[in-house]
Amino acid sequence: MIILDEIEFEGCEKIKATHRTTIEVTKENYITERGDCIIGINSNKSVVDLNKTTKEFLKSGNEIIIEIRVENISDKIIAIGSPNLLLTNQKSIVIRKSDFIDDRTMAIKSNKAAIDVDRKIVEILKNKARGKLILWKR
């Protein structure tokens, strides 16, 4: 497998990770009560900041492996890109179980949403740990 891109973020005591259809990482430095899909804040990238190779790979409709890595624990998500991806949002990255696409969407038809993320990872992130999303291609 080859690493396409990495996104660094940090946790927050308000992380719930209970959303059933999406996962989000944001450049914002806070989470509202409605932000139940957010697993990380203060990220160093949004979808617009992904490197050119990653954007081309995603827009080709390829399967992507998204690894959430926090301390010595990781969880993997499998999703796909789409030629319809916009990749223009300047604040967020969203991974969706559905095939809905907006300017924040990085990948669709994922096998996991926030509720499915390893709960050990969620607990560590609630203690403001730093984490990474590592984007892999097979």
DSSP file (Angstrom, degrees, kcal/mol; ACC not computed):
  #  RESIDUE AA STRUCTURE BP1 BP2  ACC     N-H-->O    O-->H-N    N-H-->O    O-->H-N    TCO  KAPPA ALPHA  PHI   PSI    X-CA   Y-CA   Z-CA
    1    1 A M              0   0    0      0, 0.0     2,-0.4     0, 0.0   137,-0.2   0.000 360.0 360.0 360.0 151.3    0.0    0.0    0.0
    2    2 A I  E     -A  137   0A   0    135,-2.9   135,-2.5     0, 0.0     2,-0.4  -0.955 360.0-124.5-121.4 133.6    1.1    3.6   -0.7
    3    3 A I  E     +A  136   0A   0     -2,-0.4   133,-0.2   133,-0.2     3,-0.1  -0.644  26.0 179.1 -76.5 126.7    0.4    6.6    1.4
    4    4 A L  E     -     0   0A   0    131,-3.7     2,-0.3    -2,-0.4    50,-0.3   0.821  62.1 -19.8 -91.9 -40.0   -1.3    9.3   -0.6
    5    5 A D  E     -A  135   0A   0    130,-1.1   130,-2.7    48,-0.1    -1,-0.4  -0.980  52.1-141.1-163.7 162.2   -1.7   12.0    2.1
    6    6 A E  E     -A  134   0A   0     -2,-0.3     2,-0.5   128,-0.2   128,-0.2  -0.999   7.7-164.3-137.2 139.6   -1.8   12.6    5.8
    7    7 A I  E     -A  133   0A   0    126,-2.5   126,-2.6    -2,-0.4     2,-0.3  -0.990  10.7-154.1-124.0 123.6   -4.1   14.9    7.8
    8    8 A E  E     +A  132   0A   0     -2,-0.5    36,-2.2   124,-0.2    37,-0.4  -0.757  24.3 156.0 -97.6 145.0   -3.2   15.8   11.4
    9    9 A F  E     -A  131   0A   0    122,-2.3   122,-2.8    -2,-0.3     2,-0.3  -0.922  29.7-125.3-152.8 174.7   -5.8   16.8   14.0
   10   10 A E  E     -AB 130  41A   0     31,-2.7    31,-3.0    -2,-0.3   120,-0.2  -0.938  20.7-118.8-130.2 157.8   -6.4   17.0   17.7
   11   11 A G        -     0   0    0    118,-2.7     2,-0.3    -2,-0.3   115,-0.2  -0.163  21.1-156.7 -82.7-179.1   -9.1   15.7   19.9
   12   12 A C    >   -     0   0    0    113,-0.4     3,-1.9    27,-0.1   115,-0.1  -0.974  29.9-116.9-159.6 145.8  -11.5   17.6   22.2
   13   13 A E  T 3  S+     0   0    0     -2,-0.3   113,-0.1     1,-0.3   114,-0.1   0.714 112.0  61.9 -62.2 -19.3  -13.5   16.7   25.3
   14   14 A K  T 3  S+     0   0    0     -3,-0.0    -1,-0.3     2,-0.0     2,-0.2   0.434  71.9 126.0 -88.1   1.2  -16.7   17.4   23.4
   15   15 A I    <   +     0   0    0     -3,-1.9    21,-0.1     1,-0.2    24,-0.1  -0.415  24.4 165.6 -63.6 128.4  -16.1   14.6   20.8
   16   16 A K        -     0   0    0     22,-0.4    -1,-0.2    19,-0.4    20,-0.1   0.747  18.3-165.4-107.1 -43.6  -19.1   12.3   20.7
   17   17 A A        +     0   0    0     21,-0.5    20,-0.2    18,-0.3   100,-0.2   0.940  45.3 127.7  52.0  53.7  -18.5   10.4   17.5
   18   18 A T        +     0   0    0     18,-1.6    19,-0.2    20,-0.1    -1,-0.1   0.405  24.2 124.0-116.4  -1.3  -22.1    9.0   17.4
   19   19 A H        -     0   0    0     17,-1.9    96,-2.5     1,-0.1    97,-0.3  -0.360  50.4-150.5 -65.8 142.0  -23.2   10.0   13.9
   20   20 A R  S    S+     0   0    0     94,-0.2    -1,-0.1    93,-0.1     3,-0.1   0.523  85.6  28.1 -94.4  -7.0  -24.5    7.0   11.9
   21   21 A T  S    S+     0   0    0      1,-0.2    76,-2.9    76,-0.1    77,-0.5   0.555 113.1  42.1-130.7 -11.6  -23.6    8.1    8.4
   22   22 A T  E     -F   96   0B   0     74,-0.2    92,-2.2    75,-0.1     2,-0.4  -0.926  47.3-157.7-138.7 162.1  -20.6   10.5    8.4
   23   23 A I  E     -F   95   0B   0     72,-2.0    72,-2.6    -2,-0.3     2,-0.4  -0.992  22.1-170.1-132.2 137.6  -17.2   11.2    9.9
   24   24 A E  E     -Fg  94  38B   0     13,-2.5    15,-2.9    -2,-0.4    16,-0.9  -0.984  18.9-172.0-134.7 144.2  -15.7   14.7   10.0
   25   25 A V  E     -Fg  93  40B   0     68,-2.0    68,-2.3    -2,-0.4     2,-0.3  -0.993  23.6-167.7-124.9 136.1  -12.4   16.3   10.7
   26   26 A T  E     -F   92   0B   0     14,-2.3    17,-2.2    -2,-0.4    66,-0.2  -0.907  35.7-140.0-130.1 152.3  -12.4   20.1   10.8
   27   27 A K  S    S+     0   0    0     64,-3.3    65,-0.1    -2,-0.3    14,-0.1   0.648  77.0 107.3 -76.9 -17.2   -9.9   23.0   10.9
   28   28 A E  S    S-     0   0    0     63,-0.4    14,-3.1     1,-0.1    15,-0.3  -0.175  72.1-136.2 -58.2 157.7  -12.3   24.7   13.3
   29   29 A N  S    S+     0   0    0     12,-0.2     2,-0.3    13,-0.1    -1,-0.1   0.152  78.4  45.8-105.0  19.0  -11.1   24.9   16.9
   30   30 A Y        -     0   0    0    -18,-0.0     2,-0.4   -16,-0.0    12,-0.1  -0.961  65.1-137.8-151.6 165.8  -14.4   23.9   18.6
   31   31 A I        -     0   0    0     -2,-0.3     2,-0.1    10,-0.1    10,-0.0  -0.997  17.4-146.9-128.1 133.9  -17.3   21.4   18.4
   32   32 A T    >   -     0   0    0     -2,-0.4     3,-1.5     1,-0.1    -2,-0.0  -0.453  36.2 -99.3 -88.5 171.5  -20.9   22.4   18.8
   33   33 A E  T 3  S+     0   0    0      1,-0.3     3,-0.1    -2,-0.1    -1,-0.1   0.804 125.0  55.4 -59.6 -29.4  -23.5   20.1   20.3
   34   34 A R  T 3  S+     0   0    0      1,-0.2     2,-2.1     2,-0.1    -1,-0.3   0.600  80.8  95.3 -79.5 -10.4  -24.7   19.1   16.8
   35   35 A G    X   +     0   0    0     -3,-1.5     3,-1.1     1,-0.2   -19,-0.4  -0.234  38.7 138.8 -80.0  52.5  -21.2   18.1   15.8
   36   36 A D  T 3   +     0   0    0     -2,-2.1   -17,-1.9     1,-0.2   -18,-1.6   0.501  67.2  57.0 -78.8  -1.8  -21.7   14.4   16.6
   37   37 A C  T 3  S+     0   0    0     -3,-0.3   -13,-2.5   -19,-0.2     2,-0.3   0.557  83.1 106.2 -97.7 -10.3  -19.8   13.3   13.4
   38   38 A I  E <   +g   24   0B   0     -3,-1.1   -21,-0.5   -15,-0.2   -22,-0.4  -0.525  33.5 168.0 -78.5 129.4  -16.6   15.2   14.3
   39   39 A I  E     +     0   0B   0    -15,-2.9     2,-0.3    -2,-0.3   -14,-0.2   0.485  67.9  24.7-111.5  -9.6  -13.6   13.1   15.5
   40   40 A G  E     -g   25   0B   0    -16,-0.9   -14,-2.3   -29,-0.1    -1,-0.3  -0.990  56.5-167.2-158.4 147.2  -11.0   15.9   15.3
   41   41 A I  B     +B   10   0A   0    -31,-3.0   -31,-2.7    -2,-0.3   -12,-0.2  -0.693  69.2  39.3-122.2 176.3  -10.5   19.6   15.4
   42   42 A N  S    S+     0   0    0    -14,-3.1   -15,-0.3    -2,-0.2    -1,-0.2   0.848  77.2 178.1  51.0  39.0   -7.7   22.0   14.5
   43   43 A S        -     0   0    0    -17,-2.2   -34,-0.2   -15,-0.3    -1,-0.1  -0.333  35.7-134.6 -70.8 155.6   -6.8   19.9   11.5
   44   44 A N  S    S+     0   0    0    -36,-2.2     2,-0.3     1,-0.1    -1,-0.1   0.499  84.9  36.2 -88.0  -3.6   -3.9   21.0    9.3
   45   45 A K        -     0   0    0    -37,-0.4     2,-0.2    46,-0.1    -1,-0.1  -0.996  54.5-168.0-147.1 150.6   -5.9   20.3    6.1
   46   46 A S    >   -     0   0    0     -2,-0.3     3,-1.0    43,-0.1     4,-0.5  -0.627  55.8 -83.1-116.0-175.3   -9.4   20.4    4.7
   47   47 A V  G >  S+     0   0    0     45,-1.9     3,-1.1     1,-0.3    43,-0.1   0.865 129.7  57.5 -61.2 -33.9  -10.4   18.8    1.4
   48   48 A V  G 3  S+     0   0    0     41,-1.8    -1,-0.3     1,-0.2    42,-0.1   0.780 103.3  55.5 -66.6 -24.2   -9.1   21.8   -0.6
   49   49 A D  G <  S+     0   0    0     -3,-1.0    -1,-0.2    40,-0.3    -2,-0.2   0.511  77.6 117.0 -88.6  -5.8   -5.7   21.2    0.9
   50   50 A L  S <  S-     0   0    0     -3,-1.1   -45,-0.1    -4,-0.5   -43,-0.0  -0.300  77.0 -97.7 -59.5 147.5   -5.3   17.6   -0.1
   51   51 A N     >  -     0   0    0    -47,-0.1     4,-2.3     1,-0.1     3,-0.2  -0.230  30.8-108.4 -69.2 161.7   -2.4   17.2   -2.5
   52   52 A K  H  > S+     0   0    0      1,-0.2     4,-2.5     2,-0.2     5,-0.2   0.867 117.4  53.8 -58.2 -42.0   -2.9   17.0   -6.2
   53   53 A T  H  > S+     0   0    0      1,-0.2     4,-2.3     2,-0.2    -1,-0.2   0.906 109.6  48.6 -61.5 -42.3   -2.2   13.3   -6.5
   54   54 A T  H  > S+     0   0    0    -50,-0.3     4,-2.8    -3,-0.2     5,-0.2   0.926 111.0  49.9 -64.1 -45.5   -4.8   12.5   -3.8
   55   55 A K  H  X S+     0   0    0     -4,-2.3     4,-2.7     1,-0.2    -2,-0.2   0.921 112.1  47.6 -60.3 -44.6   -7.4   14.6   -5.5
   56   56 A E  H  X S+     0   0    0     -4,-2.5     4,-0.8     2,-0.2    -1,-0.2   0.907 112.2  50.4 -63.3 -41.6   -6.8   13.0   -8.8
   57   57 A F  H ><>S+     0   0    0     -4,-2.3     5,-1.3    -5,-0.2     3,-0.6   0.931 113.6  44.8 -61.5 -47.1   -7.0    9.5   -7.2
   58   58 A L  H ><5S+     0   0    0     -4,-2.8     3,-1.8     1,-0.2    24,-0.7   0.906 110.5  53.6 -64.9 -42.2  -10.3   10.3   -5.4
   59   59 A K  H 3<5S+     0   0    0     -4,-2.7    -1,-0.2     1,-0.3    -2,-0.2   0.637  97.9  66.4 -70.7 -12.6  -11.8   11.9   -8.5
   60   60 A S  T <<5S-     0   0    0     -4,-0.8    -1,-0.3    -3,-0.6    -2,-0.2   0.474 114.8-115.7 -83.3  -2.4  -11.0    8.7  -10.5
   61   61 A G  T < 5 +     0   0    0     -3,-1.8    -3,-0.2     1,-0.2    -2,-0.1   0.681  59.9 159.1  79.4  17.1  -13.5    6.9   -8.3
   62   62 A N      < -     0   0    0     -5,-1.3    19,-2.3    18,-0.1     2,-0.3  -0.284  47.4-103.1 -72.6 156.6  -10.9    4.6   -6.7
   63   63 A E  E     -C   80   0A   0     17,-0.2     2,-0.4    44,-0.0    75,-0.3  -0.623  41.1-164.8 -74.1 137.7  -11.2    2.8   -3.4
   64   64 A I  E     -C   79   0A   0     15,-3.0    15,-2.3    -2,-0.3     2,-0.5  -0.964  15.7-142.1-127.1 145.2   -9.3    4.5   -0.6
   65   65 A I  E     -CD  78 136A   0     71,-2.3    71,-3.2    -2,-0.4     2,-0.6  -0.932  15.4-163.2-105.6 125.3   -8.3    3.2    2.8
   66   66 A I  E     -CD  77 135A   0     11,-3.0    11,-2.2    -2,-0.5     2,-0.5  -0.932   5.1-162.1-112.9 111.4   -8.5    5.9    5.5
   67   67 A E  E     -CD  76 134A   0     67,-3.0    67,-2.7    -2,-0.6     2,-0.7  -0.820   7.0-155.0 -96.8 127.8   -6.6    5.0    8.6
   68   68 A I  E     -CD  75 133A   0      7,-3.2     7,-1.9    -2,-0.5     2,-0.5  -0.910  19.4-173.3 -97.2 118.2   -7.4    6.8   11.8
   69   69 A R  E     +CD  74 132A   0     63,-2.8    63,-2.1    -2,-0.7     2,-0.4  -0.961  13.8 166.7-121.9 124.0   -4.3    6.7   14.0
   70   70 A V  E >   -CD  73 131A   0      3,-2.6     3,-2.5    -2,-0.5    61,-0.2  -0.987  66.7 -44.5-136.1 122.7   -4.2    7.9   17.6
   71   71 A E  T 3  S-     0   0    0     59,-0.6    50,-0.0    -2,-0.4     0, 0.0  -0.358 123.5 -25.2  51.1-124.5   -1.2    7.0   19.8
   72   72 A N  T 3  S+     0   0    0     -3,-0.1     2,-0.4    -2,-0.1    -1,-0.3   0.159 122.1  89.2-104.2  20.5   -0.7    3.2   19.2
   73   73 A I  E <   +C   70   0A   0     -3,-2.5    -3,-2.6    47,-0.0     2,-0.3  -0.910  50.6 179.4-116.7 142.5   -4.2    2.4   18.1
   74   74 A S  E     -C   69   0A   0     -2,-0.4     2,-0.3    -5,-0.2    -5,-0.2  -0.982  12.4-166.6-140.2 157.0   -5.6    2.6   14.5
   75   75 A D  E     -C   68   0A   0     -7,-1.9    -7,-3.2    -2,-0.3     2,-0.4  -0.989  16.9-141.5-137.6 142.7   -8.9    1.9   12.8
   76   76 A K  E     -C   67   0A   0     -2,-0.3     2,-0.4    -9,-0.2    -9,-0.2  -0.884  10.4-167.0-115.3 141.3   -9.4    1.6    9.1
   77   77 A I  E     -C   66   0A   0    -11,-2.2   -11,-3.0    -2,-0.4     2,-0.5  -0.958   9.4-151.7-119.7 138.4  -12.2    2.8    6.9
   78   78 A I  E     +C   65   0A   0     -2,-0.4    33,-1.8   -13,-0.2     2,-0.3  -0.961  31.9 145.6-112.2 129.0  -12.8    1.7    3.3
   79   79 A A  E     -C   64   0A   0    -15,-2.3   -15,-3.0    -2,-0.5     2,-0.3  -0.842  35.3-122.2-145.8 179.8  -14.5    4.2    1.0
   80   80 A I  E     -CE  63 108A   0     28,-2.7    28,-3.1   -17,-0.3   -17,-0.2  -0.934  12.5-133.5-130.6 157.6  -14.5    5.3   -2.6
   81   81 A G        -     0   0    0    -19,-2.3   -22,-0.2    -2,-0.3    26,-0.1  -0.191  20.3-148.5 -88.5-170.6  -14.0    8.5   -4.5
   82   82 A S    >   -     0   0    0    -24,-0.7     3,-1.6    24,-0.2   -21,-0.2  -0.967  27.0-123.6-161.0 145.8  -16.1    9.9   -7.3
   83   83 A P  T 3  S+     0   0    0      0, 0.0   -24,-0.1     0, 0.0   -23,-0.1   0.716 112.3  63.2 -61.8 -18.5  -15.7   12.0  -10.4
   84   84 A N  T 3  S+     0   0    0     -3,-0.0   -25,-0.1     2,-0.0    17,-0.0   0.485  73.1 123.1 -86.7  -2.8  -18.4   14.2   -8.9
   85   85 A L    <   -     0   0    0     -3,-1.6    18,-0.1     1,-0.1    21,-0.1  -0.330  43.2-166.7 -60.5 139.1  -16.3   15.2   -5.9
   86   86 A L        -     0   0    0     16,-0.6    -1,-0.1    19,-0.2    17,-0.1   0.845   4.9-170.2 -92.7 -43.8  -15.8   19.0   -5.5
   87   87 A L        +     0   0    0     18,-0.5    17,-0.1    15,-0.4    16,-0.1   0.879  46.4 119.4  53.9  45.0  -13.0   19.0   -2.9
   88   88 A T        +     0   0    0     15,-0.8    16,-0.2    14,-0.1    15,-0.1   0.524  27.6 117.3-116.7  -9.5  -13.4   22.8   -2.4
   89   89 A N        -     0   0    0     14,-2.2   -41,-1.8     1,-0.1   -40,-0.3  -0.376  47.5-157.6 -68.0 139.2  -14.3   23.3    1.2
   90   90 A Q  S    S+     0   0    0    -43,-0.1    -1,-0.1   -44,-0.1     3,-0.1   0.377  83.8  37.7 -98.1   3.3  -11.7   25.2    3.2
   91   91 A K  S    S+     0   0    0      1,-0.2   -64,-3.3   -64,-0.1   -63,-0.4   0.676 107.4  39.0-123.3 -27.5  -12.6   24.0    6.7
   92   92 A S  E     -F   26   0B   0    -66,-0.2   -45,-1.9   -65,-0.1     2,-0.4  -0.837  44.2-152.9-135.7 162.1  -13.6   20.3    6.7
   93   93 A I  E     -F   25   0B   0    -68,-2.3   -68,-2.0    -2,-0.3     2,-0.4  -0.996  24.5-171.9-127.8 125.9  -13.1   16.8    5.5
   94   94 A V  E     -Fh  24 105B   0     10,-2.2    12,-3.3    -2,-0.4    13,-1.1  -0.976  11.8-163.9-125.2 134.4  -16.2   14.5    5.5
   95   95 A I  E     -Fh  23 107B   0    -72,-2.6   -72,-2.0    -2,-0.4     2,-0.4  -0.962  19.8-161.0-112.6 130.4  -16.4   10.8    4.8
   96   96 A R  E     -F   22   0B   0     11,-2.4    14,-2.5    -2,-0.4   -74,-0.2  -0.894  31.0-154.2-122.3 142.6  -19.9    9.5    4.1
   97   97 A K  S    S+     0   0    0    -76,-2.9    -1,-0.1    -2,-0.4   -75,-0.1   0.798  88.9  62.4 -73.1 -30.9  -21.6    6.1    4.1
   98   98 A S  S    S-     0   0    0    -77,-0.5    11,-2.6    11,-0.1    12,-0.3  -0.086  94.6-113.5 -81.7-175.0  -24.1    7.5    1.6
   99   99 A D        +     0   0    0      9,-0.2     2,-0.2    10,-0.1     9,-0.1   0.166  69.8 132.0-106.1  17.4  -23.3    8.7   -1.9
  100  100 A F        -     0   0    0      1,-0.0     2,-0.4     0, 0.0    -4,-0.1  -0.472  38.9-163.5 -68.5 137.4  -24.2   12.3   -1.1
  101  101 A I        +     0   0    0     -2,-0.2     2,-0.2     7,-0.0    -2,-0.1  -0.990  20.2 152.3-128.7 129.1  -21.6   14.8   -2.3
  102  102 A D    >   -     0   0    0     -2,-0.4     3,-1.2   -13,-0.0   -16,-0.6  -0.740  64.2 -77.2-133.7-170.4  -21.1   18.4   -1.2
  103  103 A D  T 3  S+     0   0    0      1,-0.3   -14,-2.2    -2,-0.2   -15,-0.8   0.660 128.8  51.3 -68.5 -13.9  -18.0   20.6   -1.1
  104  104 A R  T 3  S+     0   0    0    -16,-0.2   -10,-2.2   -17,-0.1    -1,-0.3   0.590  82.3 113.1 -94.3 -13.1  -16.8   19.0    2.1
  105  105 A T  E <   +h   94   0B   0     -3,-1.2   -18,-0.5   -12,-0.2   -19,-0.2  -0.426  30.7 168.6 -71.0 125.9  -17.0   15.4    0.9
  106  106 A M  E     +     0   0B   0    -12,-3.3     2,-0.3     1,-0.4   -11,-0.2   0.752  69.9   1.9 -99.9 -36.5  -13.7   13.5    0.5
  107  107 A A  E     -h   95   0B   0    -13,-1.1   -11,-2.4   -26,-0.1    -1,-0.4  -0.990  63.1-155.8-153.0 155.0  -15.1   10.0    0.0
  108  108 A I  B     +E   80   0A   0    -28,-3.1   -28,-2.7    -2,-0.3    -9,-0.2  -0.723  67.0  37.5-126.6 173.6  -18.4    8.2   -0.2
  109  109 A K  S    S+     0   0    0    -11,-2.6   -12,-0.3    -2,-0.2    -1,-0.2   0.848  76.1 175.8  52.5  40.0  -19.9    4.7    0.4
  110  110 A S        -     0   0    0    -14,-2.5   -31,-0.2   -12,-0.3    -1,-0.1  -0.332  38.8-133.0 -74.1 157.8  -17.7    4.2    3.4
  111  111 A N  S    S+     0   0    0    -33,-1.8     2,-0.3     1,-0.1    -1,-0.1   0.481  87.1  42.0 -88.3  -2.8  -17.9    1.1    5.5
  112  112 A K        -     0   0    0    -34,-0.2     2,-0.2   -91,-0.1    -2,-0.1  -0.988  57.3-168.7-143.4 152.3  -17.9    3.1    8.7
  113  113 A A    >>  -     0   0    0     -2,-0.3     3,-1.5   -91,-0.1     4,-0.6  -0.661  54.0 -79.8-121.5-177.1  -19.3    6.3   10.2
  114  114 A A  G >4 S+     0   0    0    -92,-2.2     3,-1.3     1,-0.3   -94,-0.2   0.874 129.0  58.0 -55.0 -40.4  -18.3    8.1   13.5
  115  115 A I  G 34 S+     0   0    0    -96,-2.5    -1,-0.3     1,-0.3   -95,-0.1   0.756 104.4  53.6 -61.9 -24.6  -20.4    5.7   15.6
  116  116 A D  G <4 S+     0   0    0     -3,-1.5    -1,-0.3   -97,-0.3    -2,-0.2   0.539  80.2 113.9 -90.3  -8.5  -18.4    2.8   14.1
  117  117 A V  S << S-     0   0    0     -3,-1.3     5,-0.1    -4,-0.6   -40,-0.0  -0.404  87.7 -86.5 -67.0 138.8  -14.9    4.2   15.0
  118  118 A D    >>  -     0   0    0      1,-0.2     4,-1.6    -2,-0.1     3,-0.7  -0.194  36.0-138.7 -45.3 123.1  -13.1    2.1   17.7
  119  119 A R  H 3> S+     0   0    0      1,-0.3     4,-2.4     2,-0.2    -1,-0.2   0.739 100.4  63.3 -66.2 -23.6  -14.3    3.5   21.0
  120  120 A K  H 3> S+     0   0    0      2,-0.2     4,-2.2     1,-0.2    -1,-0.3   0.912 104.1  48.6 -63.9 -40.6  -10.8    3.3   22.5
  121  121 A I  H <> S+     0   0    0     -3,-0.7     4,-2.6     2,-0.2    -2,-0.2   0.930 110.4  50.9 -62.4 -46.0   -9.7    5.9   19.8
  122  122 A V  H  X S+     0   0    0     -4,-1.6     4,-1.8     1,-0.2    -2,-0.2   0.915 110.1  49.5 -59.5 -44.1  -12.7    8.1   20.7
  123  123 A E  H  X S+     0   0    0     -4,-2.4     4,-0.6     1,-0.2    -1,-0.2   0.904 111.4  48.6 -64.0 -40.9  -11.9    8.0   24.4
  124  124 A I  H ><>S+     0   0    0     -4,-2.2     3,-1.2     1,-0.2     5,-1.2   0.912 110.0  52.2 -64.4 -41.7   -8.3    8.9   23.8
  125  125 A L  H ><5S+     0   0    0     -4,-2.6     3,-1.8     1,-0.3  -113,-0.4   0.831  99.1  63.7 -64.5 -31.7   -9.4   11.8   21.5
  126  126 A K  H 3<5S+     0   0    0     -4,-1.8    -1,-0.3     1,-0.3    -2,-0.2   0.732  96.3  60.0 -63.3 -20.4  -11.7   13.1   24.3
  127  127 A N  T <<5S-     0   0    0     -3,-1.2    -1,-0.3    -4,-0.6    -2,-0.2   0.095 125.1-104.7 -94.0  21.6   -8.5   13.7   26.3
  128  128 A K  T < 5 +     0   0    0     -3,-1.8    -3,-0.2     1,-0.2    -2,-0.1   0.719  63.1 164.5  65.9  26.0   -7.2   16.0   23.5
  129  129 A A      < -     0   0    0     -5,-1.2  -118,-2.7  -119,-0.1     2,-0.3  -0.310  39.3-112.0 -66.9 156.1   -4.7   13.6   22.0
  130  130 A R  E     +A   10   0A   0   -120,-0.2   -59,-0.6   -90,-0.1     2,-0.3  -0.665  41.0 178.1 -87.5 148.1   -3.3   14.3   18.6
  131  131 A G  E     -AD   9  70A   0   -122,-2.8  -122,-2.3    -2,-0.3     2,-0.3  -0.857  17.1-139.6-141.3 176.2   -4.3   12.0   15.7
  132  132 A K  E     -AD   8  69A   0    -63,-2.1   -63,-2.8    -2,-0.3     2,-0.6  -0.991   8.6-147.0-139.5 146.4   -3.9   11.5   12.0
  133  133 A L  E     -AD   7  68A   0   -126,-2.6  -126,-2.5    -2,-0.3     2,-0.6  -0.982  23.8-164.4-103.8 123.0   -5.9   10.4    9.0
  134  134 A I  E     -AD   6  67A   0    -67,-2.7   -67,-3.0    -2,-0.6     2,-0.6  -0.951   6.9-149.4-112.2 123.0   -3.6    8.5    6.7
  135  135 A L  E     -AD   5  66A   0   -130,-2.7  -131,-3.7    -2,-0.6  -130,-1.1  -0.821  20.3-174.6 -98.1 120.9   -4.9    8.0    3.2
  136  136 A W  E     -AD   3  65A   0    -71,-3.2   -71,-2.3    -2,-0.6     2,-0.4  -0.846  18.1-158.9-116.0 146.2   -3.8    4.9    1.5
  137  137 A K  E      A    2   0A   0   -135,-2.5  -135,-2.9    -2,-0.3   -73,-0.1  -0.970 360.0 360.0-117.1 145.4   -4.1    3.3   -1.9
  138  138 A R              0   0    0     -2,-0.4  -135,-0.1   -75,-0.3   -74,-0.1   0.491 360.0 360.0 -69.4 360.0   -3.6   -0.4   -2.4
